């Protein structure tokens, strides 16, 4: 299992977080091929999630409830 670090320094399971992620956002990141690591993908996903939904991705919140 791959681990990533949130913006608050918490270490979380990458695959578990991506399980609740928006498929369309993930697919667009994959299609662009601009992330080399799970950490880069996660960080980019969080930015895009904020842009689309106007809120932080739940696993990336300081006290996320997921």
C-alpha positions as CSV (number, residue, x, y, z in Angstrom):
1,X,0.0,0.0,0.0
2,X,1.3,3.4,-1.0
3,X,1.2,6.2,1.5
4,X,1.0,9.9,0.9
5,X,1.2,13.0,3.1
6,X,-1.6,15.4,3.3
7,X,-1.2,19.2,3.4
8,X,-1.2,18.9,7.2
9,X,1.5,16.3,7.3
10,X,-0.8,13.4,8.1
11,X,0.2,10.1,6.4
12,X,-2.7,8.4,4.7
13,X,-3.3,5.4,2.4
14,X,-3.2,6.6,-1.2
15,X,-5.5,3.9,-2.6
16,X,-8.1,4.4,0.1
17,X,-8.2,8.1,-0.6
18,X,-8.5,7.5,-4.3
19,X,-11.3,5.1,-3.8
20,X,-13.5,8.1,-2.8
21,X,-12.1,10.4,-5.4
22,X,-13.9,11.8,-8.4
23,X,-13.3,9.5,-11.4
24,X,-13.5,12.3,-14.0
25,X,-10.8,14.3,-12.2
26,X,-8.6,11.3,-11.8
27,X,-9.0,10.3,-15.5
28,X,-8.1,13.9,-16.6
29,X,-4.9,13.8,-14.5
30,X,-4.0,10.3,-15.9
31,X,-4.7,11.5,-19.5
32,X,-2.3,14.5,-19.0
33,X,0.4,12.2,-17.7
34,X,1.9,14.9,-15.5
35,X,2.3,13.1,-12.2
36,X,5.2,10.7,-11.7
37,X,4.5,9.6,-8.1
38,X,1.5,8.9,-6.0
39,X,2.3,12.0,-3.9
40,X,2.4,14.2,-7.0
41,X,-0.9,12.7,-8.2
42,X,-2.5,13.2,-4.8
43,X,-1.4,16.8,-4.5
44,X,-2.6,17.6,-8.0
45,X,-5.9,15.8,-7.4
46,X,-6.5,17.9,-4.3
47,X,-6.0,21.1,-6.2
48,X,-8.4,20.0,-9.0
49,X,-10.9,18.8,-6.4
50,X,-10.9,22.2,-4.8
51,X,-11.3,23.9,-8.2
52,X,-14.3,21.7,-9.1
53,X,-16.1,21.4,-5.8
54,X,-15.0,24.6,-4.0
55,X,-13.9,22.5,-1.0
56,X,-10.9,20.5,0.1
57,X,-10.8,16.8,-0.7
58,X,-12.0,15.1,2.5
59,X,-8.9,13.0,3.2
60,X,-6.8,16.2,2.8
61,X,-8.7,18.2,5.4
62,X,-7.1,18.7,8.8
63,X,-9.8,16.6,10.5
64,X,-11.4,14.9,7.5
65,X,-14.2,12.5,8.1
66,X,-13.9,9.7,5.5
